Amino acid sequence: MKVGTELPVWEVGSVSAEKMKTTAALLADPTPIHFDVDAVRALGMGDRPVNQGPLNMGYVMNAVTAWAGGPDRLRRLRVRFRGPVFAGDRVRVRGTVTAVREEDGVRLADCDVALEVDGGEPAVTGTATVVLP
């Protein structure tokens, strides 16, 4: 493991409007832009529901933990939401190791991560720290 190592690209695929609706129900999220196209139109955001931020962050978390060897290896994840992800968007996660270090006898890798939307700027950017074997 060294600085500059790229994490495998994590292809999420096409974001599902049905999953957004289900997630809104599970989270008791009353925000209509996640399930009501009329609400999205009224805000001038187009005609597709908007994915929840926690789902977008979850895609990043899944990519990092799959690469690191499991969820118990994730030490820290900090993200910034930069733009919306809409139903039907194709998204992927990319990452790059920016530092390899030791802390309290544990080897760690710091990474820059991003959730990319086809044809646009990243919707989520951030940093992750994972425990290395």
Secondary structure, DSSP 8 states (H G I E B T S, - for coil): --TT-B---EEEEE--HHHHHHHHHHTT---GGGT-HHHHHHTTS-SS-B--HHHHHHHHHHHHHHHHTSGGGEEEEEEEE-S--BTT-EEEEEEEEEEEEEETTEEEEEEEEEEEETTS--SEEEEEEEE--
